Amino acid sequence: MTIDTLRRIALFIVLCLAQALLFSRIHLFHCVVPLPYVYFIIILPRGTARWAALLWGFTLGVCVDMFSNTPGLATTSMTLLGMIQPPLLELFLPRNAENDIASSVRTLSFSKFLSLAAILVFVYCLVFFTIEVFSFSNVLFWINSVLGSMILTLALVLSFESLRR
């Protein structure tokens, strides 16, 4: 195993435990939940095969679902992110970029990283809370959950990224 794989496994474990032990207990205004484990999929490198991104997303989703008692919500959402992250990352990278370049503020510009992270976090929150609510009888609660969790999660992703430098 390479050092990058070991770092990725360590980040996987840290984010999964942080979500299970700390962030899953936070519910601001009874609808906003921080979901920082999305950061793991956001920073996957360019050369990651689609099957590997799907497997990472699925595995992280299953682990979060087991600890957070949200059967299938995180798994479905993370698997979808694993599917769309590699082609979406290609849109933000220059064509002559290295094959193993990871998405970060350093490799992309701040605005490109913010755009990539915002799109992925929005898709994640949209799928997660749509499946959780599973009806549109209370649309205001659903919109507050999606947008509030997106903003809070995006703030956490950007703070993790600033620590990563």
DACOR-V98187 format. One record per residue. RES is the residue in one letter. PHI is phi in radians with two decimals (* if undefined). PSI is psi in degrees with one decimal (none if undefined). D_LAST is the distance of its C-alpha to the last C-alpha in whole Angstrom. Layout:
[[RES PHI PSI D_LAST] [RES PHI PSI D_LAST]]
This chain:
[[M * 143.5 24] [T -1.52 167.4 21] [I -1.15 -32.2 18] [D -1.15 -39.1 16] [T -1.15 -41.0 19] [L -1.13 -39.5 18] [R -1.12 -40.7 15] [R -1.13 -39.9 16] [I -1.15 -41.5 19] [A -1.11 -43.1 17] [L -1.11 -39.4 15] [F -0.98 -49.8 18] [I -1.15 -43.6 20] [V -1.10 -46.8 18] [L -1.16 -38.0 18] [C -1.14 -45.6 21] [L -1.19 -38.9 22] [A -1.09 -41.6 20] [Q -1.15 -44.5 22] [A -1.21 -40.9 25] [L -1.62 -25.8 25] [L -2.12 -60.5 24] [F -1.27 -26.8 23] [S -1.25 -13.4 26] [R -1.59 -5.3 28] [I -1.67 122.3 27] [H -2.37 93.8 29] [L -1.35 130.4 29] [F 1.00 23.9 32] [H 1.11 14.1 33] [C -2.52 -20.3 32] [V -1.70 121.9 28] [V -2.18 129.8 26] [P -1.31 135.8 22] [L -2.24 65.8 21] [P -1.28 -11.7 18] [Y -1.19 -11.4 18] [V -1.09 -25.8 18] [Y -0.97 -33.2 15] [F -1.04 -43.9 16] [I -1.31 -34.3 18] [I -1.05 -38.4 15] [I -1.66 12.2 13] [L -1.07 139.3 16] [P -1.23 164.6 16] [R -1.07 -39.1 19] [G -1.34 0.0 21] [T -1.16 126.8 21] [A -1.16 152.5 25] [R -1.09 -38.0 26] [W -1.13 -34.9 28] [A -1.23 -39.9 25] [A -1.13 -40.2 23] [L -1.09 -42.8 26] [L -1.17 -43.3 27] [W -1.05 -47.3 23] [G -1.10 -44.7 24] [F -1.09 -46.3 27] [T -1.13 -43.7 26] [L -1.13 -40.4 24] [G -1.08 -42.6 26] [V -1.11 -43.5 29] [C -1.09 -44.5 27] [V -1.14 -41.4 26] [D -1.07 -39.8 30] [M -1.12 -42.6 31] [F -1.43 -27.1 30] [S -1.74 -2.8 30] [N 1.02 46.0 33] [T -2.16 78.1 33] [P -1.09 110.4 35] [G 1.54 -15.3 33] [L -1.16 -55.0 31] [A -1.21 -34.7 28] [T -1.10 -48.1 29] [T -1.09 -47.1 30] [S -1.18 -42.4 28] [M -1.22 -35.2 25] [T -1.14 -40.0 27] [L -1.09 -42.4 28] [L -1.11 -39.4 24] [G -1.08 -29.0 24] [M -1.36 -38.3 27] [I -1.65 -13.6 25] [Q -1.14 -47.4 22] [P -1.05 -48.0 22] [P -1.22 -30.3 25] [L -1.20 -37.8 23] [L -1.09 -36.8 20] [E -1.03 -30.8 22] [L -1.20 -26.6 23] [F -1.74 -14.0 20] [L -1.60 148.7 19] [P -1.18 153.5 21] [R -1.10 -31.0 24] [N -1.64 18.7 23] [A -1.25 154.5 20] [E -1.11 159.6 19] [N -1.30 -28.3 21] [D -1.84 22.6 18] [I -1.27 132.6 15] [A -1.64 151.8 13] [S -1.39 124.4 12] [S -2.77 171.8 9] [V -1.15 -31.7 8] [R -1.22 -42.8 8] [T -1.45 -37.2 11] [L -1.74 170.9 13] [S -1.39 168.4 13] [F -1.06 -41.8 12] [S -1.17 -38.5 16] [K -1.20 -42.0 16] [F -1.12 -42.6 14] [L -1.08 -41.2 15] [S -1.13 -45.2 19] [L -1.07 -48.1 18] [A -1.13 -40.5 16] [A -1.12 -41.4 19] [I -1.12 -47.5 22] [L -1.15 -41.5 21] [V -1.18 -39.4 21] [F -1.10 -45.8 24] [V -1.06 -43.2 26] [Y -1.07 -51.2 25] [C -1.11 -38.6 26] [L -1.08 -48.4 29] [V -1.18 -45.4 30] [F -1.02 -51.5 29] [F -1.38 -24.5 31] [T -1.18 -42.2 34] [I -1.22 -37.8 35] [E -1.14 -46.7 35] [V -1.30 -44.4 37] [F 0.97 20.0 39] [S -2.81 158.8 41] [F -1.94 31.9 41] [S -1.25 -29.9 44] [N -2.12 75.7 41] [V -1.12 -36.7 39] [L -1.10 -41.8 38] [F -1.09 -42.1 36] [W -1.12 -45.8 35] [I -1.12 -42.8 33] [N -1.09 -41.0 32] [S -1.11 -47.2 30] [V -1.14 -52.8 29] [L -1.24 -41.8 27] [G -1.13 -45.1 26] [S -1.17 -34.3 25] [M -1.12 -46.1 23] [I -1.13 -44.5 22] [L -1.15 -42.6 21] [T -1.16 -40.2 19] [L -1.12 -38.1 17] [A -1.10 -40.8 16] [L -1.16 -40.6 15] [V -1.08 -44.1 13] [L -1.17 -34.4 11] [S -1.23 -38.3 10] [F -1.08 -39.7 9] [E -1.16 -36.0 7] [S -1.20 -30.6 6] [L -1.29 -27.1 6] [R -1.24 -27.1 4] [R -1.06 none 0]]
